[in-house]
Amino acid sequence: MLKSGDFYNFKDFVALFKDITDKSISDTEVHRRIKSGQLTPYLDYKGAAHLTKNATVLRGIDYVIKLFEEEFYVSGIFKLSNENIILSEFFLEATLGVGNPVAQKIKIYSISNKNLKNTDLSLGYCLYNINDKVNEKHPKTDLKCEIVFDKEELLDIVSEYKNKQRKNYLENELEEAREYIERLERDRNLLEVEVSRLKRELNNQKDSSSNNDMNNIKSQDYKVIAMMAILLADTSVKFKHGNRPNMQAIERDIKNCIFDLNIDNSHLHGLDAPHKRIATCLKEFSQYFDTNIKN
């Protein structure tokens, strides 16, 4: 049982990671981080130990000749090399004992040889697995060999994943925002096209309505002119030629009226041949009048 809250074992770390990120982290991922130097392995250890003459962390060196002969029992936290950690078929495992990289003490809880308490920090420790022969003399209940990790390093990993999750979330939100803006742009363009189409239709309707109004006004004017010509023919024989209005006679009186009224030349447009206009008006509405004046 750890006496410090500075370390988590692998199981506790997995639970912490799951609780904070709502994701699982595998032993393969942890092993990869250890091997790449991103995560430091430690050992919560109780059992037999030897001091080494140095703290060299090189694999393949036979430490037998470099061990102090005196064996002792120790309880504490030790820093391991990444060479100490392997990924077996089912879990992370520490390879210890003679011939494996040595450990460096981080925290000593107890030690059987009181003379070793003030050992030079540069010395390394050769530690052993629980089932190693050197530990046979100690009861199983007095032995412990558990890989642990520094809490701050673990929280850094959690923070890294949380930042990645936030980044992914923000990137997704940004992508959705871009897609939404693109949809708005497309909708706006379609709306502009539709507005332009409606404006054209409205202008066409206005033009058509204006033309119709002008045609209606022109039609009414023609009708009045035709009826006035018929009235003149009925009121005076000089304005009559047979059964029809005498357009030339009406034109002469119109031109006399122009002279008498002293109408400015700028207003004479359309008055140069009024008999033609009267004939056109009579022809336009001859269908409504007596057949005798149709021609």
Secondary structure by P-SEA (a helix, b strand, c coil): cccccccccaaaaaaaaaaaccccccaaaaaaaaaaccbbbbbbcbbbbbbccccccccccccccccccbbbbbbbbbbbccccccccccbbbbbbccccbbbbbcccccccccccccccccbbbbccccccccccccccccbbbbbbbbaaaaaaaaaaaaaaaaaaaaaaaaaaaaaaaaaaaaaaaaaaaaaaaaaaaaaaaaaaaaaaaaaaaaaaaaaaaaaaaaaaaaaccccccccccaaaaaaaaaaaaaaaaccccccccccccaaaaaaaaaaaccccccccccc
